[in-house]
Amino acid sequence: MNKAEFLSKLADVLDYDGIIRSDQDIASIEEWDSLGVLSVIELLNDMGLKIDPEKIMDLNNISSLIKLVEPVLED
């Protein structure tokens, strides 16, 4: 999965109607709530990543999330 595919999958799991951009603030995503965070954690688990839920909840922008998943993303 590359970065664009990850962002698309992220929008899907959050049930977000728009396009998620890497420079987007997480606060601008209404669907980023407790259920959304659980969906993101499940997505990351499916990608083989085990990340502390608190770390996910403390993120401020999508680029920070991308940095967490970069090790498993393809170019």
CHARMM internal coordinates of N, CA and C (Angstrom, degrees):
IC EDIT
DIST 1 N 1 CA 1.4554
DIST 1 CA 1 C 1.5328
ANGL 1 N 1 CA 1 C 107.42
DIST 1 C 2 N 1.3102
ANGL 1 CA 1 C 2 N 116.22
DIHE 1 N 1 CA 1 C 2 N 131.60
DIST 2 N 2 CA 1.4668
ANGL 1 C 2 N 2 CA 119.93
DIHE 1 CA 1 C 2 N 2 CA 175.72
DIST 2 CA 2 C 1.5328
ANGL 2 N 2 CA 2 C 109.71
DIHE 1 C 2 N 2 CA 2 C -95.73
DIST 2 C 3 N 1.3277
ANGL 2 CA 2 C 3 N 116.45
DIHE 2 N 2 CA 2 C 3 N 179.94
DIST 3 N 3 CA 1.4676
ANGL 2 C 3 N 3 CA 120.64
DIHE 2 CA 2 C 3 N 3 CA -175.42
DIST 3 CA 3 C 1.5313
ANGL 3 N 3 CA 3 C 111.91
DIHE 2 C 3 N 3 CA 3 C -62.29
DIST 3 C 4 N 1.3211
ANGL 3 CA 3 C 4 N 117.78
DIHE 3 N 3 CA 3 C 4 N -42.78
DIST 4 N 4 CA 1.4690
ANGL 3 C 4 N 4 CA 120.85
DIHE 3 CA 3 C 4 N 4 CA -179.89
DIST 4 CA 4 C 1.5259
ANGL 4 N 4 CA 4 C 110.73
DIHE 3 C 4 N 4 CA 4 C -63.29
DIST 4 C 5 N 1.3282
ANGL 4 CA 4 C 5 N 116.82
DIHE 4 N 4 CA 4 C 5 N -41.54
DIST 5 N 5 CA 1.4607
ANGL 4 C 5 N 5 CA 120.59
DIHE 4 CA 4 C 5 N 5 CA 178.41
DIST 5 CA 5 C 1.5330
ANGL 5 N 5 CA 5 C 110.55
DIHE 4 C 5 N 5 CA 5 C -65.65
DIST 5 C 6 N 1.3372
ANGL 5 CA 5 C 6 N 115.92
DIHE 5 N 5 CA 5 C 6 N -38.62
DIST 6 N 6 CA 1.4599
ANGL 5 C 6 N 6 CA 119.62
DIHE 5 CA 5 C 6 N 6 CA 177.76
DIST 6 CA 6 C 1.5224
ANGL 6 N 6 CA 6 C 110.82
DIHE 5 C 6 N 6 CA 6 C -62.28
DIST 6 C 7 N 1.3302
ANGL 6 CA 6 C 7 N 116.86
DIHE 6 N 6 CA 6 C 7 N -45.49
DIST 7 N 7 CA 1.4707
ANGL 6 C 7 N 7 CA 120.11
DIHE 6 CA 6 C 7 N 7 CA -179.99
DIST 7 CA 7 C 1.5233
ANGL 7 N 7 CA 7 C 111.37
DIHE 6 C 7 N 7 CA 7 C -62.79
DIST 7 C 8 N 1.3207
ANGL 7 CA 7 C 8 N 116.71
DIHE 7 N 7 CA 7 C 8 N -37.73
DIST 8 N 8 CA 1.4626
ANGL 7 C 8 N 8 CA 121.07
DIHE 7 CA 7 C 8 N 8 CA 177.21
DIST 8 CA 8 C 1.5312
ANGL 8 N 8 CA 8 C 110.42
DIHE 7 C 8 N 8 CA 8 C -65.92
DIST 8 C 9 N 1.3244
ANGL 8 CA 8 C 9 N 116.25
DIHE 8 N 8 CA 8 C 9 N -44.56
DIST 9 N 9 CA 1.4622
ANGL 8 C 9 N 9 CA 120.74
DIHE 8 CA 8 C 9 N 9 CA 178.93
DIST 9 CA 9 C 1.5313
ANGL 9 N 9 CA 9 C 110.59
DIHE 8 C 9 N 9 CA 9 C -64.95
DIST 9 C 10 N 1.3219
ANGL 9 CA 9 C 10 N 116.38
DIHE 9 N 9 CA 9 C 10 N -37.74
DIST 10 N 10 CA 1.4615
ANGL 9 C 10 N 10 CA 121.00
DIHE 9 CA 9 C 10 N 10 CA 177.05
DIST 10 CA 10 C 1.5280
ANGL 10 N 10 CA 10 C 110.53
DIHE 9 C 10 N 10 CA 10 C -60.62
DIST 10 C 11 N 1.3259
ANGL 10 CA 10 C 11 N 116.73
DIHE 10 N 10 CA 10 C 11 N -45.08
DIST 11 N 11 CA 1.4684
ANGL 10 C 11 N 11 CA 120.80
DIHE 10 CA 10 C 11 N 11 CA 177.40
DIST 11 CA 11 C 1.5249
ANGL 11 N 11 CA 11 C 110.42
DIHE 10 C 11 N 11 CA 11 C -60.57
DIST 11 C 12 N 1.3330
ANGL 11 CA 11 C 12 N 116.45
DIHE 11 N 11 CA 11 C 12 N -39.37
DIST 12 N 12 CA 1.4641
ANGL 11 C 12 N 12 CA 120.55
DIHE 11 CA 11 C 12 N 12 CA 179.33
DIST 12 CA 12 C 1.5241
ANGL 12 N 12 CA 12 C 111.75
DIHE 11 C 12 N 12 CA 12 C -63.43
DIST 12 C 13 N 1.3423
ANGL 12 CA 12 C 13 N 116.60
DIHE 12 N 12 CA 12 C 13 N -49.45
DIST 13 N 13 CA 1.4674
ANGL 12 C 13 N 13 CA 118.64
DIHE 12 CA 12 C 13 N 13 CA -176.40
DIST 13 CA 13 C 1.5203
ANGL 13 N 13 CA 13 C 112.02
DIHE 12 C 13 N 13 CA 13 C -68.40
DIST 13 C 14 N 1.3312
ANGL 13 CA 13 C 14 N 116.77
DIHE 13 N 13 CA 13 C 14 N -26.42
DIST 14 N 14 CA 1.4668
ANGL 13 C 14 N 14 CA 120.01
DIHE 13 CA 13 C 14 N 14 CA 177.18
DIST 14 CA 14 C 1.5229
ANGL 14 N 14 CA 14 C 112.20
DIHE 13 C 14 N 14 CA 14 C -86.15
DIST 14 C 15 N 1.3396
ANGL 14 CA 14 C 15 N 116.26
DIHE 14 N 14 CA 14 C 15 N -7.18
DIST 15 N 15 CA 1.4646
ANGL 14 C 15 N 15 CA 121.59
DIHE 14 CA 14 C 15 N 15 CA -175.56
DIST 15 CA 15 C 1.5292
ANGL 15 N 15 CA 15 C 110.17
DIHE 14 C 15 N 15 CA 15 C 57.85
DIST 15 C 16 N 1.3351
ANGL 15 CA 15 C 16 N 114.75
DIHE 15 N 15 CA 15 C 16 N 42.12
DIST 16 N 16 CA 1.4608
ANGL 15 C 16 N 16 CA 123.39
DIHE 15 CA 15 C 16 N 16 CA -178.39
DIST 16 CA 16 C 1.5191
ANGL 16 N 16 CA 16 C 108.91
DIHE 15 C 16 N 16 CA 16 C -90.00
DIST 16 C 17 N 1.3214
ANGL 16 CA 16 C 17 N 117.34
DIHE 16 N 16 CA 16 C 17 N 128.51
DIST 17 N 17 CA 1.4628
ANGL 16 C 17 N 17 CA 121.26
DIHE 16 CA 16 C 17 N 17 CA -175.13
DIST 17 CA 17 C 1.5242
ANGL 17 N 17 CA 17 C 114.10
DIHE 16 C 17 N 17 CA 17 C -75.62
DIST 17 C 18 N 1.3175
ANGL 17 CA 17 C 18 N 117.98
DIHE 17 N 17 CA 17 C 18 N -23.74
DIST 18 N 18 CA 1.4623
ANGL 17 C 18 N 18 CA 120.53
DIHE 17 CA 17 C 18 N 18 CA -177.06
DIST 18 CA 18 C 1.5141
ANGL 18 N 18 CA 18 C 112.24
DIHE 17 C 18 N 18 CA 18 C -96.34
DIST 18 C 19 N 1.3072
ANGL 18 CA 18 C 19 N 114.52
DIHE 18 N 18 CA 18 C 19 N -164.93
DIST 19 N 19 CA 1.4548
ANGL 18 C 19 N 19 CA 122.28
DIHE 18 CA 18 C 19 N 19 CA 176.33
DIST 19 CA 19 C 1.5248
ANGL 19 N 19 CA 19 C 107.63
DIHE 18 C 19 N 19 CA 19 C -101.41
DIST 19 C 20 N 1.3132
ANGL 19 CA 19 C 20 N 116.07
DIHE 19 N 19 CA 19 C 20 N 128.55
DIST 20 N 20 CA 1.4517
ANGL 19 C 20 N 20 CA 120.22
DIHE 19 CA 19 C 20 N 20 CA 177.29
DIST 20 CA 20 C 1.5264
ANGL 20 N 20 CA 20 C 108.37
DIHE 19 C 20 N 20 CA 20 C -85.83
DIST 20 C 21 N 1.3312
ANGL 20 CA 20 C 21 N 115.65
DIHE 20 N 20 CA 20 C 21 N 128.89
DIST 21 N 21 CA 1.4671
ANGL 20 C 21 N 21 CA 121.93
DIHE 20 CA 20 C 21 N 21 CA -179.45
DIST 21 CA 21 C 1.5240
ANGL 21 N 21 CA 21 C 109.38
DIHE 20 C 21 N 21 CA 21 C -105.28
DIST 21 C 22 N 1.3052
ANGL 21 CA 21 C 22 N 116.16
DIHE 21 N 21 CA 21 C 22 N 152.01
DIST 22 N 22 CA 1.4626
ANGL 21 C 22 N 22 CA 119.98
DIHE 21 CA 21 C 22 N 22 CA -178.64
DIST 22 CA 22 C 1.5264
ANGL 22 N 22 CA 22 C 112.33
DIHE 21 C 22 N 22 CA 22 C -66.89
DIST 22 C 23 N 1.3292
ANGL 22 CA 22 C 23 N 117.95
DIHE 22 N 22 CA 22 C 23 N -22.82
DIST 23 N 23 CA 1.4674
ANGL 22 C 23 N 23 CA 120.59
DIHE 22 CA 22 C 23 N 23 CA -179.76
DIST 23 CA 23 C 1.5313
ANGL 23 N 23 CA 23 C 112.74
DIHE 22 C 23 N 23 CA 23 C -94.81
DIST 23 C 24 N 1.3105
ANGL 23 CA 23 C 24 N 117.00
DIHE 23 N 23 CA 23 C 24 N 9.96
DIST 24 N 24 CA 1.4624
ANGL 23 C 24 N 24 CA 122.06
DIHE 23 CA 23 C 24 N 24 CA -175.03
DIST 24 CA 24 C 1.5335
ANGL 24 N 24 CA 24 C 111.61
DIHE 23 C 24 N 24 CA 24 C -81.25
DIST 24 C 25 N 1.3222
ANGL 24 CA 24 C 25 N 116.00
DIHE 24 N 24 CA 24 C 25 N 139.62
DIST 25 N 25 CA 1.4604
ANGL 24 C 25 N 25 CA 121.36
DIHE 24 CA 24 C 25 N 25 CA 172.93
DIST 25 CA 25 C 1.5225
ANGL 25 N 25 CA 25 C 109.29
DIHE 24 C 25 N 25 CA 25 C -75.19
DIST 25 C 26 N 1.2996
ANGL 25 CA 25 C 26 N 116.66
DIHE 25 N 25 CA 25 C 26 N 138.09
DIST 26 N 26 CA 1.4616
ANGL 25 C 26 N 26 CA 120.23
DIHE 25 CA 25 C 26 N 26 CA -179.91
DIST 26 CA 26 C 1.5241
ANGL 26 N 26 CA 26 C 110.82
DIHE 25 C 26 N 26 CA 26 C -64.55
DIST 26 C 27 N 1.3199
ANGL 26 CA 26 C 27 N 117.60
DIHE 26 N 26 CA 26 C 27 N -31.61
DIST 27 N 27 CA 1.4645
ANGL 26 C 27 N 27 CA 121.22
DIHE 26 CA 26 C 27 N 27 CA 179.65
DIST 27 CA 27 C 1.5272
ANGL 27 N 27 CA 27 C 112.03
DIHE 26 C 27 N 27 CA 27 C -60.57
DIST 27 C 28 N 1.3318
ANGL 27 CA 27 C 28 N 117.17
DIHE 27 N 27 CA 27 C 28 N -22.70
DIST 28 N 28 CA 1.4700
ANGL 27 C 28 N 28 CA 120.41
DIHE 27 CA 27 C 28 N 28 CA 179.89
DIST 28 CA 28 C 1.5331
ANGL 28 N 28 CA 28 C 112.48
DIHE 27 C 28 N 28 CA 28 C -80.90
DIST 28 C 29 N 1.3239
ANGL 28 CA 28 C 29 N 116.67
DIHE 28 N 28 CA 28 C 29 N -4.15
DIST 29 N 29 CA 1.4685
ANGL 28 C 29 N 29 CA 121.27
DIHE 28 CA 28 C 29 N 29 CA -179.55
DIST 29 CA 29 C 1.5272
ANGL 29 N 29 CA 29 C 107.99
DIHE 28 C 29 N 29 CA 29 C -103.46
DIST 29 C 30 N 1.3057
ANGL 29 CA 29 C 30 N 115.71
DIHE 29 N 29 CA 29 C 30 N 101.72
DIST 30 N 30 CA 1.4602
ANGL 29 C 30 N 30 CA 121.60
DIHE 29 CA 29 C 30 N 30 CA -177.82
DIST 30 CA 30 C 1.5260
ANGL 30 N 30 CA 30 C 112.54
DIHE 29 C 30 N 30 CA 30 C -56.70
DIST 30 C 31 N 1.3168
ANGL 30 CA 30 C 31 N 115.66
DIHE 30 N 30 CA 30 C 31 N -33.94
DIST 31 N 31 CA 1.4641
ANGL 30 C 31 N 31 CA 121.26
DIHE 30 CA 30 C 31 N 31 CA -175.88
DIST 31 CA 31 C 1.5291
ANGL 31 N 31 CA 31 C 112.54
DIHE 30 C 31 N 31 CA 31 C -75.54
DIST 31 C 32 N 1.3432
ANGL 31 CA 31 C 32 N 117.48
DIHE 31 N 31 CA 31 C 32 N -4.48
DIST 32 N 32 CA 1.4668
ANGL 31 C 32 N 32 CA 121.10
DIHE 31 CA 31 C 32 N 32 CA 178.58
DIST 32 CA 32 C 1.5247
ANGL 32 N 32 CA 32 C 107.66
DIHE 31 C 32 N 32 CA 32 C -83.31
DIST 32 C 33 N 1.3204
ANGL 32 CA 32 C 33 N 115.40
DIHE 32 N 32 CA 32 C 33 N 76.90
DIST 33 N 33 CA 1.4543
ANGL 32 C 33 N 33 CA 122.22
DIHE 32 CA 32 C 33 N 33 CA 177.75
DIST 33 CA 33 C 1.5261
ANGL 33 N 33 CA 33 C 107.37
DIHE 32 C 33 N 33 CA 33 C -121.24
DIST 33 C 34 N 1.3068
ANGL 33 CA 33 C 34 N 117.75
DIHE 33 N 33 CA 33 C 34 N -166.97
DIST 34 N 34 CA 1.4663
ANGL 33 C 34 N 34 CA 119.19
DIHE 33 CA 33 C 34 N 34 CA -176.73
DIST 34 CA 34 C 1.5349
ANGL 34 N 34 CA 34 C 111.60
DIHE 33 C 34 N 34 CA 34 C -61.04
DIST 34 C 35 N 1.3218
ANGL 34 CA 34 C 35 N 117.45
DIHE 34 N 34 CA 34 C 35 N -39.87
DIST 35 N 35 CA 1.4630
ANGL 34 C 35 N 35 CA 120.46
DIHE 34 CA 34 C 35 N 35 CA 177.43
DIST 35 CA 35 C 1.5281
ANGL 35 N 35 CA 35 C 110.26
DIHE 34 C 35 N 35 CA 35 C -67.83
DIST 35 C 36 N 1.3186
ANGL 35 CA 35 C 36 N 116.35
DIHE 35 N 35 CA 35 C 36 N -39.38
DIST 36 N 36 CA 1.4637
ANGL 35 C 36 N 36 CA 120.73
DIHE 35 CA 35 C 36 N 36 CA 177.52
DIST 36 CA 36 C 1.5201
ANGL 36 N 36 CA 36 C 111.81
DIHE 35 C 36 N 36 CA 36 C -62.68
DIST 36 C 37 N 1.3196
ANGL 36 CA 36 C 37 N 116.65
DIHE 36 N 36 CA 36 C 37 N -41.82
DIST 37 N 37 CA 1.4673
ANGL 36 C 37 N 37 CA 120.84
DIHE 36 CA 36 C 37 N 37 CA 178.44
DIST 37 CA 37 C 1.5209
ANGL 37 N 37 CA 37 C 109.94
DIHE 36 C 37 N 37 CA 37 C -62.50
DIST 37 C 38 N 1.3332
ANGL 37 CA 37 C 38 N 117.36
DIHE 37 N 37 CA 37 C 38 N -41.41
DIST 38 N 38 CA 1.4698
ANGL 37 C 38 N 38 CA 120.34
DIHE 37 CA 37 C 38 N 38 CA 177.25
DIST 38 CA 38 C 1.5260
ANGL 38 N 38 CA 38 C 110.80
DIHE 37 C 38 N 38 CA 38 C -61.68
DIST 38 C 39 N 1.3249
ANGL 38 CA 38 C 39 N 116.89
DIHE 38 N 38 CA 38 C 39 N -39.49
DIST 39 N 39 CA 1.4603
ANGL 38 C 39 N 39 CA 120.94
DIHE 38 CA 38 C 39 N 39 CA 177.83
DIST 39 CA 39 C 1.5237
ANGL 39 N 39 CA 39 C 111.18
DIHE 38 C 39 N 39 CA 39 C -64.80
DIST 39 C 40 N 1.3149
ANGL 39 CA 39 C 40 N 116.77
DIHE 39 N 39 CA 39 C 40 N -39.55
DIST 40 N 40 CA 1.4656
ANGL 39 C 40 N 40 CA 121.18
DIHE 39 CA 39 C 40 N 40 CA 178.21
DIST 40 CA 40 C 1.5299
ANGL 40 N 40 CA 40 C 109.86
DIHE 39 C 40 N 40 CA 40 C -66.16
DIST 40 C 41 N 1.3205
ANGL 40 CA 40 C 41 N 117.16
DIHE 40 N 40 CA 40 C 41 N -42.62
DIST 41 N 41 CA 1.4631
ANGL 40 C 41 N 41 CA 121.01
DIHE 40 CA 40 C 41 N 41 CA 178.48
DIST 41 CA 41 C 1.5286
ANGL 41 N 41 CA 41 C 110.22
DIHE 40 C 41 N 41 CA 41 C -60.67
DIST 41 C 42 N 1.3213
ANGL 41 CA 41 C 42 N 116.87
DIHE 41 N 41 CA 41 C 42 N -41.83
DIST 42 N 42 CA 1.4652
ANGL 41 C 42 N 42 CA 120.85
DIHE 41 CA 41 C 42 N 42 CA 177.57
DIST 42 CA 42 C 1.5299
ANGL 42 N 42 CA 42 C 110.92
DIHE 41 C 42 N 42 CA 42 C -63.59
DIST 42 C 43 N 1.3318
ANGL 42 CA 42 C 43 N 117.00
DIHE 42 N 42 CA 42 C 43 N -41.61
DIST 43 N 43 CA 1.4627
ANGL 42 C 43 N 43 CA 120.90
DIHE 42 CA 42 C 43 N 43 CA 176.73
DIST 43 CA 43 C 1.5281
ANGL 43 N 43 CA 43 C 110.33
DIHE 42 C 43 N 43 CA 43 C -59.82
DIST 43 C 44 N 1.3233
ANGL 43 CA 43 C 44 N 116.74
DIHE 43 N 43 CA 43 C 44 N -45.83
DIST 44 N 44 CA 1.4603
ANGL 43 C 44 N 44 CA 120.57
DIHE 43 CA 43 C 44 N 44 CA -179.70
DIST 44 CA 44 C 1.5209
ANGL 44 N 44 CA 44 C 111.04
DIHE 43 C 44 N 44 CA 44 C -64.76
DIST 44 C 45 N 1.3304
ANGL 44 CA 44 C 45 N 116.83
DIHE 44 N 44 CA 44 C 45 N -39.54
DIST 45 N 45 CA 1.4640
ANGL 44 C 45 N 45 CA 120.11
DIHE 44 CA 44 C 45 N 45 CA 176.01
DIST 45 CA 45 C 1.5240
ANGL 45 N 45 CA 45 C 111.16
DIHE 44 C 45 N 45 CA 45 C -60.78
DIST 45 C 46 N 1.3377
ANGL 45 CA 45 C 46 N 116.62
DIHE 45 N 45 CA 45 C 46 N -41.98
DIST 46 N 46 CA 1.4657
ANGL 45 C 46 N 46 CA 121.19
DIHE 45 CA 45 C 46 N 46 CA 177.77
DIST 46 CA 46 C 1.5272
ANGL 46 N 46 CA 46 C 111.33
DIHE 45 C 46 N 46 CA 46 C -62.90
DIST 46 C 47 N 1.3384
ANGL 46 CA 46 C 47 N 116.22
DIHE 46 N 46 CA 46 C 47 N -26.75
DIST 47 N 47 CA 1.4619
ANGL 46 C 47 N 47 CA 121.26
DIHE 46 CA 46 C 47 N 47 CA 178.70
DIST 47 CA 47 C 1.5266
ANGL 47 N 47 CA 47 C 111.23
DIHE 46 C 47 N 47 CA 47 C -85.79
DIST 47 C 48 N 1.3380
ANGL 47 CA 47 C 48 N 117.08
DIHE 47 N 47 CA 47 C 48 N -0.37
DIST 48 N 48 CA 1.4498
ANGL 47 C 48 N 48 CA 121.61
DIHE 47 CA 47 C 48 N 48 CA 178.64
DIST 48 CA 48 C 1.5158
ANGL 48 N 48 CA 48 C 113.96
DIHE 47 C 48 N 48 CA 48 C 89.12
DIST 48 C 49 N 1.3250
ANGL 48 CA 48 C 49 N 117.32
DIHE 48 N 48 CA 48 C 49 N 14.94
DIST 49 N 49 CA 1.4670
ANGL 48 C 49 N 49 CA 121.66
DIHE 48 CA 48 C 49 N 49 CA -178.94
DIST 49 CA 49 C 1.5189
ANGL 49 N 49 CA 49 C 110.00
DIHE 48 C 49 N 49 CA 49 C -106.50
DIST 49 C 50 N 1.3045
ANGL 49 CA 49 C 50 N 115.58
DIHE 49 N 49 CA 49 C 50 N 133.47
DIST 50 N 50 CA 1.4631
ANGL 49 C 50 N 50 CA 121.55
DIHE 49 CA 49 C 50 N 50 CA 173.89
DIST 50 CA 50 C 1.5232
ANGL 50 N 50 CA 50 C 106.73
DIHE 49 C 50 N 50 CA 50 C -112.79
DIST 50 C 51 N 1.3148
ANGL 50 CA 50 C 51 N 115.68
DIHE 50 N 50 CA 50 C 51 N 105.02
DIST 51 N 51 CA 1.4647
ANGL 50 C 51 N 51 CA 121.18
DIHE 50 CA 50 C 51 N 51 CA -177.23
DIST 51 CA 51 C 1.5253
ANGL 51 N 51 CA 51 C 108.20
DIHE 50 C 51 N 51 CA 51 C -122.20
DIST 51 C 52 N 1.3087
ANGL 51 CA 51 C 52 N 115.54
DIHE 51 N 51 CA 51 C 52 N 136.30
DIST 52 N 52 CA 1.4627
ANGL 51 C 52 N 52 CA 122.59
DIHE 51 CA 51 C 52 N 52 CA 179.96
DIST 52 CA 52 C 1.5299
ANGL 52 N 52 CA 52 C 109.73
DIHE 51 C 52 N 52 CA 52 C -56.56
DIST 52 C 53 N 1.3287
ANGL 52 CA 52 C 53 N 117.99
DIHE 52 N 52 CA 52 C 53 N 126.46
DIST 53 N 53 CA 1.4638
ANGL 52 C 53 N 53 CA 120.95
DIHE 52 CA 52 C 53 N 53 CA 179.67
DIST 53 CA 53 C 1.5267
ANGL 53 N 53 CA 53 C 114.11
DIHE 52 C 53 N 53 CA 53 C -53.70
DIST 53 C 54 N 1.3353
ANGL 53 CA 53 C 54 N 116.82
DIHE 53 N 53 CA 53 C 54 N -35.55
DIST 54 N 54 CA 1.4643
ANGL 53 C 54 N 54 CA 119.27
DIHE 53 CA 53 C 54 N 54 CA 179.05
DIST 54 CA 54 C 1.5210
ANGL 54 N 54 CA 54 C 111.25
DIHE 53 C 54 N 54 CA 54 C -63.79
DIST 54 C 55 N 1.3141
ANGL 54 CA 54 C 55 N 116.16
DIHE 54 N 54 CA 54 C 55 N -33.97
DIST 55 N 55 CA 1.4656
ANGL 54 C 55 N 55 CA 120.42
DIHE 54 CA 54 C 55 N 55 CA 177.87
DIST 55 CA 55 C 1.5344
ANGL 55 N 55 CA 55 C 109.99
DIHE 54 C 55 N 55 CA 55 C -64.28
DIST 55 C 56 N 1.3191
ANGL 55 CA 55 C 56 N 116.36
DIHE 55 N 55 CA 55 C 56 N -38.94
DIST 56 N 56 CA 1.4680
ANGL 55 C 56 N 56 CA 120.94
DIHE 55 CA 55 C 56 N 56 CA 178.24
DIST 56 CA 56 C 1.5288
ANGL 56 N 56 CA 56 C 109.80
DIHE 55 C 56 N 56 CA 56 C -67.03
DIST 56 C 57 N 1.3217
ANGL 56 CA 56 C 57 N 116.88
DIHE 56 N 56 CA 56 C 57 N -43.72
DIST 57 N 57 CA 1.4598
ANGL 56 C 57 N 57 CA 120.90
DIHE 56 CA 56 C 57 N 57 CA -177.60
DIST 57 CA 57 C 1.5224
ANGL 57 N 57 CA 57 C 111.95
DIHE 56 C 57 N 57 CA 57 C -68.01
DIST 57 C 58 N 1.3334
ANGL 57 CA 57 C 58 N 117.61
DIHE 57 N 57 CA 57 C 58 N -24.22
DIST 58 N 58 CA 1.4601
ANGL 57 C 58 N 58 CA 121.50
DIHE 57 CA 57 C 58 N 58 CA -178.74
DIST 58 CA 58 C 1.5281
ANGL 58 N 58 CA 58 C 113.66
DIHE 57 C 58 N 58 CA 58 C -86.11
DIST 58 C 59 N 1.3353
ANGL 58 CA 58 C 59 N 117.53
DIHE 58 N 58 CA 58 C 59 N -4.61
DIST 59 N 59 CA 1.4641
ANGL 58 C 59 N 59 CA 120.29
DIHE 58 CA 58 C 59 N 59 CA -178.72
DIST 59 CA 59 C 1.5268
ANGL 59 N 59 CA 59 C 110.91
DIHE 58 C 59 N 59 CA 59 C -66.85
DIST 59 C 60 N 1.3297
ANGL 59 CA 59 C 60 N 115.94
DIHE 59 N 59 CA 59 C 60 N 144.38
DIST 60 N 60 CA 1.4620
ANGL 59 C 60 N 60 CA 120.85
DIHE 59 CA 59 C 60 N 60 CA 179.09
DIST 60 CA 60 C 1.5231
ANGL 60 N 60 CA 60 C 113.40
DIHE 59 C 60 N 60 CA 60 C -105.55
DIST 60 C 61 N 1.3329
ANGL 60 CA 60 C 61 N 116.07
DIHE 60 N 60 CA 60 C 61 N -25.47
DIST 61 N 61 CA 1.4698
ANGL 60 C 61 N 61 CA 118.65
DIHE 60 CA 60 C 61 N 61 CA -177.46
DIST 61 CA 61 C 1.5216
ANGL 61 N 61 CA 61 C 110.24
DIHE 60 C 61 N 61 CA 61 C -146.33
DIST 61 C 62 N 1.3031
ANGL 61 CA 61 C 62 N 114.59
DIHE 61 N 61 CA 61 C 62 N 163.87
DIST 62 N 62 CA 1.4563
ANGL 61 C 62 N 62 CA 121.03
DIHE 61 CA 61 C 62 N 62 CA -176.87
DIST 62 CA 62 C 1.5274
ANGL 62 N 62 CA 62 C 111.17
DIHE 61 C 62 N 62 CA 62 C -67.44
DIST 62 C 63 N 1.3200
ANGL 62 CA 62 C 63 N 117.69
DIHE 62 N 62 CA 62 C 63 N -32.57
DIST 63 N 63 CA 1.4663
ANGL 62 C 63 N 63 CA 118.93
DIHE 62 CA 62 C 63 N 63 CA 179.74
DIST 63 CA 63 C 1.5334
ANGL 63 N 63 CA 63 C 110.93
DIHE 62 C 63 N 63 CA 63 C -61.72
DIST 63 C 64 N 1.3247
ANGL 63 CA 63 C 64 N 118.04
DIHE 63 N 63 CA 63 C 64 N -32.90
DIST 64 N 64 CA 1.4705
ANGL 63 C 64 N 64 CA 121.22
DIHE 63 CA 63 C 64 N 64 CA 175.86
DIST 64 CA 64 C 1.5274
ANGL 64 N 64 CA 64 C 110.98
DIHE 63 C 64 N 64 CA 64 C -65.82
DIST 64 C 65 N 1.3218
ANGL 64 CA 64 C 65 N 116.31
DIHE 64 N 64 CA 64 C 65 N -38.49
DIST 65 N 65 CA 1.4595
ANGL 64 C 65 N 65 CA 120.50
DIHE 64 CA 64 C 65 N 65 CA 176.74
DIST 65 CA 65 C 1.5232
ANGL 65 N 65 CA 65 C 109.99
DIHE 64 C 65 N 65 CA 65 C -66.03
DIST 65 C 66 N 1.3140
ANGL 65 CA 65 C 66 N 116.98
DIHE 65 N 65 CA 65 C 66 N -41.97
DIST 66 N 66 CA 1.4672
ANGL 65 C 66 N 66 CA 120.53
DIHE 65 CA 65 C 66 N 66 CA 179.29
DIST 66 CA 66 C 1.5300
ANGL 66 N 66 CA 66 C 110.49
DIHE 65 C 66 N 66 CA 66 C -60.57
DIST 66 C 67 N 1.3288
ANGL 66 CA 66 C 67 N 117.07
DIHE 66 N 66 CA 66 C 67 N -39.83
DIST 67 N 67 CA 1.4705
ANGL 66 C 67 N 67 CA 119.92
DIHE 66 CA 66 C 67 N 67 CA 178.15
DIST 67 CA 67 C 1.5188
ANGL 67 N 67 CA 67 C 111.22
DIHE 66 C 67 N 67 CA 67 C -60.22
DIST 67 C 68 N 1.3340
ANGL 67 CA 67 C 68 N 117.28
DIHE 67 N 67 CA 67 C 68 N -34.20
DIST 68 N 68 CA 1.4623
ANGL 67 C 68 N 68 CA 120.29
DIHE 67 CA 67 C 68 N 68 CA 178.51
DIST 68 CA 68 C 1.5208
ANGL 68 N 68 CA 68 C 112.52
DIHE 67 C 68 N 68 CA 68 C -69.43
DIST 68 C 69 N 1.3293
ANGL 68 CA 68 C 69 N 116.65
DIHE 68 N 68 CA 68 C 69 N -32.33
DIST 69 N 69 CA 1.4651
ANGL 68 C 69 N 69 CA 119.78
DIHE 68 CA 68 C 69 N 69 CA -176.15
DIST 69 CA 69 C 1.5361
ANGL 69 N 69 CA 69 C 113.27
DIHE 68 C 69 N 69 CA 69 C -98.42
DIST 69 C 70 N 1.3216
ANGL 69 CA 69 C 70 N 117.59
DIHE 69 N 69 CA 69 C 70 N -6.94
DIST 70 N 70 CA 1.4700
ANGL 69 C 70 N 70 CA 120.48
DIHE 69 CA 69 C 70 N 70 CA -178.33
DIST 70 CA 70 C 1.5173
ANGL 70 N 70 CA 70 C 114.62
DIHE 69 C 70 N 70 CA 70 C -50.54
DIST 70 C 71 N 1.3478
ANGL 70 CA 70 C 71 N 119.02
DIHE 70 N 70 CA 70 C 71 N -37.86
DIST 71 N 71 CA 1.4690
ANGL 70 C 71 N 71 CA 117.82
DIHE 70 CA 70 C 71 N 71 CA -178.59
DIST 71 CA 71 C 1.5313
ANGL 71 N 71 CA 71 C 114.49
DIHE 70 C 71 N 71 CA 71 C -57.89
DIST 71 C 72 N 1.3305
ANGL 71 CA 71 C 72 N 117.58
DIHE 71 N 71 CA 71 C 72 N -24.50
DIST 72 N 72 CA 1.4684
ANGL 71 C 72 N 72 CA 119.28
DIHE 71 CA 71 C 72 N 72 CA -178.44
DIST 72 CA 72 C 1.5263
ANGL 72 N 72 CA 72 C 112.91
DIHE 71 C 72 N 72 CA 72 C -107.40
DIST 72 C 73 N 1.3286
ANGL 72 CA 72 C 73 N 117.39
DIHE 72 N 72 CA 72 C 73 N -0.21
DIST 73 N 73 CA 1.4650
ANGL 72 C 73 N 73 CA 120.72
DIHE 72 CA 72 C 73 N 73 CA 178.43
DIST 73 CA 73 C 1.5209
ANGL 73 N 73 CA 73 C 110.46
DIHE 72 C 73 N 73 CA 73 C -84.41
DIST 73 C 74 N 1.3165
ANGL 73 CA 73 C 74 N 115.47
DIHE 73 N 73 CA 73 C 74 N 146.46
DIST 74 N 74 CA 1.4567
ANGL 73 C 74 N 74 CA 121.29
DIHE 73 CA 73 C 74 N 74 CA 173.75
DIST 74 CA 74 C 1.5082
ANGL 74 N 74 CA 74 C 108.86
DIHE 73 C 74 N 74 CA 74 C -93.03
DIST 74 C 75 N 1.3115
ANGL 74 CA 74 C 75 N 116.60
DIHE 74 N 74 CA 74 C 75 N 157.72
DIST 75 N 75 CA 1.4723
ANGL 74 C 75 N 75 CA 120.61
DIHE 74 CA 74 C 75 N 75 CA 179.55
DIST 75 CA 75 C 1.5048
ANGL 75 N 75 CA 75 C 112.68
DIHE 74 C 75 N 75 CA 75 C -71.53
END
COOR INIT
IC SEED 1 N 1 CA 1 C
IC BUILD
